[in-house]
Amino acid sequence: MPFPFPPIARPAGNWKDIFDNQAIDMSISHNMFIRGVNSIYAQAEGITEAQVKPFVFYCIAFLGMLHHHHHIEETLLFPFYESKLGENTMGHNVEQHAAFMSGLEDLETYLNAVQDGTEKYSGATIIEKLNSFTDILVEHLRDEIPTLESSKMRAAFTEKDLHDLEANIGKRIMAEVSLITTLPLGLICHDKSTADYFPPLPKPLMWVVKYGLYKLHSDAWAFGPCDVNGVVKPGLGNDLPVPMAAVA
């Protein structure tokens, strides 16, 4: 499946129902990654010399967020799910991680070398390296959603189980990621029209991100798929709307 990659359909259900929301929330996050990948594809070969530094910063930050997402899944989310759903029920997801991770890391290595000045920027090189792993990445982003289907969650977990999980994920993210980069990325990779409540952060913190942290690297965030208000930018491969299932 070549660029541009279409968005993932939002699963049926109500995001306020914690059992439904496991798949809904994951689909929202995964669509952020698809938009980000599309935005890099769309812009990589048209970057001017003056734009190299902020564009590479954007790419490194985005790939770091993607990398960390899958690290959290393997070290916290999947072990938690398998504790009740059964050993290796998330095994296919982990296998898919392994299938694309080396390509992702290769692109990260190249971009870090460009940032350090030991490699010359080449949009064609970025496209080539993206092509080495994005098909399996996007396939994985789609395949993972049904593994979190609401009836499976409801049969295996209590509401408290899932609330505790979400609290632990929130703590891990806040402790491990760069707030200066990851939180602004949460604004510029999310289509607010599909879920105006997302990302699920306190309003005061969202204000700080939008009017404070965002401005620290606004030149880099200008390459994001959405503007700071979560409005999708045309022409970056993200023009197709997210198919929305009925809300229960």
N, C-alpha and C positions, 0 to 999 in steps of 0.2 A: 504494500500500500504506500504509494509515494506521497510526498508533501503536495498539498496541504492535508493534514490529518483531520478528519471531521471529529466533532465532539462526541462524548459518550452520552447516551440517553440517560436522563435522570430516572432512577427507579421509582416505582409506585410507592405511595405511602405519605406519611406526614412527618416532617422533620422534627416535630415536637414529641413524637413517639420514639423513645430511645432505641427500640428494636428496629423500627423502620430506618432510623437515622444512621445506623452503621453503614449501610450501603449508600444511602443518599449522601452522607458526608464524604465518603470515599470517592464517589463519582464527582463531586464538586472539586475535591483536591486533585483528582486525576485530570479533570478538564483544565485546571490551572497549568498542569505540566504540558498538556497537549498544546495549549495556547502559547506557552513559552517556547516550546520546540518549534512551532510554526513561525513564531516571530524571529527566531534566530535564522532559520532557513530563508525567510523572506528578505532579510536585511544583510546577511553576511557578505554577499558579493558586491554590495553597493556602498560599503563603508569607505569614507574618505580618510585621509591620513589624520586629520584633526579629530575624527570620530573614533579612531582605533582604541584609544585608552578607555573612554567611557563604555564603548560597546563591549570590549573584552571584560571589563569589570562587571557589566550586566550579565554576560554569559557565565562567568565564573561563579557569581553569586547565585544565579538560577540553577546551574548544575549542582552547586553545593546544597541547595535546598532539596533538589530531587534526590541526591545521594543520601542526605540525612533522612528523608522520608522513608526510604527503603531500609535504612539501618534501624530506625525505630520499629518498623514492621517486624524485622527479623529478631530483634532483641527484646521487644516488649509485646507488640500486638499479636503476632502469630503464636508465640508460646502461650499467651493468655487464652486465645481462642482454642488452641489445641488441648488445653487443660480440661475442657468440657466437650469439645466436638470430636476429640479423638486424635491420637498420635498421627502425624503426617497429613492431616486434613488440609494443611496449608503448604504441603510439600511442593505441589506444582508451582505455586506462587514463588517459592524460594528458588526452584530450578530456573524459572524465567528470570529472576533477578540475576542469577549467575550468568545467564546467556547474554544479557546486555551490559553487565557491569564493566567488563573489561573495555568495551568500546567507549562507554561513558568516561571511564578513568583515563583512557588514551586522549580523548578530547580535552579533559581537564588538564592533563599534563602539558599538552600543546599550548593551551590558552595561558597557563601559568608561565610557560617559557616566553610567550609573546609579551606578557605583562612584565617579566623580568628583563626583557631586552635580549634574550639569547636566541629567540626565533623571530623571523619576520612575519608580520600578519599576512595571511592569505585567506580570503573568503572561500576560494575553491577548496582549500585544505579543510576548512571547517565543514563545508558541505560533504566532502568525501568522508570525513570522520563521522558526521551525523548519519550518513547513509549506512555506516557499518553496524549501527545498533538501533536506530529509531523504529524500524519495523517491528522488531521483537519487543521493544519497550512499549510501543502503543498497543500491540497485541496483549501484552501483560496488563496494561492499564485497563483494558476492556474486560479481560478474562477474570480479573480479581473481583469485580463487583458482584457476580452471582454467588461467590463463596460466602458473602456476607448477607445473603438474602434474609429478610425479616423473619420468616417462619423458622429458619435454622437458629437464629439468635433467640427467638422467643422460647424455643423448645429446650435450649441448653443453659440459658443464663437468666438471672434475675435482674430487675431494674438496678438494684444496688451494685451488682457485678459490673454492669456497663457504666454506671455513673463513676464508680471507682476507677475503672479503666480510663475513662476520659480525663479524670482528674490527674491520674498518673502520667498520661500522655502529655497533658498541658504542662506539668511540672518538668518533665524531661525536655520538652521543646524549649521552654523558657530558660532552662539551665544550660542547654548545650548549643543553641544556635546563636548567631550574631543578630541581636535585635536591630542593629543598624541596617542590616541587609534583608534579613528574612521577613521582618514585619512589613517594610515597604513592598517587597515582592508579593506579599499577600494581598495588597491593594491592586497592583498593576497586572496581576495574572488572573484575577477573578472578575467574571462578568456579573456585576451587581444585580442586573435585571433577572438573573436566574435564581438568586438567593440573597435578598437584601440584608439578611441577618448574619451573613458570613463575611469575614471570619468572625468566629464567636469570641470576641474580645470585649472587655469593658469599654464603655463609651469614652471615658477619660483617656484610656490608653490609645484608642483609635484616633482621638483628636491629636495626641502627641505624635503618633506615627504620621498622620496626614499633614500636619502643619509644622512638624519639627524634624523627625527622623528622615522623612522623604526628601527634604530639602538638602540634606547633607550630600546626597549623590543624585540629585535630580537630573544631572546630565546623563547618567547611566540609565536611570529609570525611564527616560524618554524613549528608550528602545523597547519598552515593555508592550505587551499586546493590548493593554487597556490603559486609560488615563488614570489619574489619581482618584477619580470618582467611580472607577469600575465600569467605564463605558468602553466597549470594544472599539479599537481603532480599525478602520477599513483598510484593506489592502495588505494585511499581514498574515493571510491564510486562515483567518478566524471568522469569516463572514457568515458561515452557516450557523443558524441558531441551534441551541441545545434542545433536542427533543424532550419535551416535558411530559412525564406520565401524570395521570390524574392524582390529585391530592386526596387522600382518604379523609 
